[in-house]
């Protein structure tokens, strides 16, 4: 495999796009410590702060989403495409990029297009079962496509489209050591506690927050319940007060950077159905109640959750049907049915594709991944 490449990973803004890119970057660094990696995306604080925490260089370009805006905003966004393309060309030339990987989000479009203009190797990774608008366009431009679901619409497997799964990031490390869950909280979790992890993704989810607190209020037996709740920044204080008032054992915070470690201990996960979350749950074999975000682009979260629910790997509740009553009933059914949770976990594990980051990294470094059996890297 080729070494000492210069690789640009383009896209981000949300965790669903950014974290797979980080996972690929980590795999590349493990395989070739001398490789040069540059992330290019937006100036959104979540993106810049997260990449700084992981220690990766970042540049931002001017770009705006076109979909869902009025005609004047669309015209302005289209005009900005020209500016972002010029910026992308300059960044690729200055960085001497050999390979550009688009991970989704509107900021990836200019970089992958510029890469093709400059005859650089290009690829995209689509995390969802229904591709977003940017990746639908880039699928016609990029030389290689990586997909996470066999059922990915419009991207059947062939000699340039590879089913690899969704890259999952390694545990976060810093100069101060590994970032782990608060040890005092872990020490308070007893072996026979039922640990529920509640998360609405990197931004939180108001609907899940409201329905879950309503569900908890209906439960009579909470003394063996422990809740870890990623609230989103807007709801953090309110939800902390709710648990404190009810004397519910918990850890509630706006965001957890150590989510993989928390998932390891969870008995049940209640979550949206973003591609990253779905992939992590499969790899860890965690039973889940998934509530797809109905306003996600092209309703792709419903497609993600349905792929699992149809095979018995999760319980899916549509957002319109989500209430304290429906959620409480689903939780109690799974809480007291160990055999059903175990069966769901086994199905989750059977659907897991844990080598996505390594396979993409191998392809970037020049390996032929089309001949790898069962998607296991060399």
C-alpha positions, 0 to 999 in steps of 0.5 A: 500500500502507498504511504505518505499520502496527503488526504483531505476529508471533506464535510461535517458540521454534524456528528453523523458526517464528522465522526465517520471522517474522524474514524477513517482519519484514525485508521489512516494514522494507525496504518501510516503515522506519517500520513498528512490529513486535513479536514475541510468543512464549515466553521461551525463550533461543533465541527472545529471544537471536535476536530481540535479535541481529536487533534486534526487540522481543519480549514473552512470554506464558504458554503451553504445548503441549497435544499429547503430554502426559498428561491432567493436563498437558493440563488445565493447558495448557488453563487457561493458554489463558485466561491467554494470551488475556487477555495477548494481548488486552492486548498487541494493544490496548497496541501498537495492532496492525493486523495479527497474523501467526502463524508457528506454535508454540503461542504463536501461538494466543492472539494470532491468536484475540485478533486476531479477537476485536478485529476486527484483520486476521489471518493464519498462515503454515504452513511444512510440508507437513503443518500443525502442530496450532496452525495446523490450528486457526488455519486456521479462525480467521485471515482469510488463510493462507500456505502453503509447499507446493502439497501442504499438507494441508488448505489448498488454494489459494483466494482466502484461501490463498496459495502463497508458499513459506517466507520466507527471512531476509536476511543478519544485520547488527549495529551492528558490520557483517555477521556472516560465516563465520570468514574464516580458515576460508574461506581454508583451503577450496581451490577443489577441496575438496569442502565438506560442510555437516552440520546438524541444525537449530538444536538439532543432531541426535544421530543425524546427528552419530553417523552422519556421524562414523561415515561419515567414519571409513570414508572413505579419501580425506579430504584434499580434504574440508572439513566445516562441522558445526553440532553442537548445544551438547551435542555440540560438544566431542566432535565437535571432538575427533573431527575433530582426532584424525583430522586432518580439516579442519573447522569445528565449532560448536554453532550458526552464525548465518551459515548462509545464507553457509555454504550458498552455498559448500557442495557437499553438505548433510546435514540434517534436513528442517525447512521453513526448511532445505528452502526455503533449499536450493531457493533456493540450488540445493544437492544434499542428503541429508535425514534427516527427524526422525521425532518431529516433529509429525505426521512433517511433516519426512518429508512435506517431504523426500518432496516433494523426493525424489519429484522427484529433488531430494534423497536421503532416508534415513529415521532408522531406516535411518541408519547410518555405512554408509548415509550413507557410501555416499550421500555417496560416490555424490554426491561422485564424481558431479558430473553427478548433483549438478548435476541435483539442484541444477537440480531444487532450483532449479526448486522454489524460491520465493524471494519468500515474505517479500516477498509476505507483507509486501505482503499485510500492507501491503494489496497484492493478491497474488492477481494476482501472476504466478509469485509475484513481488512488485511 
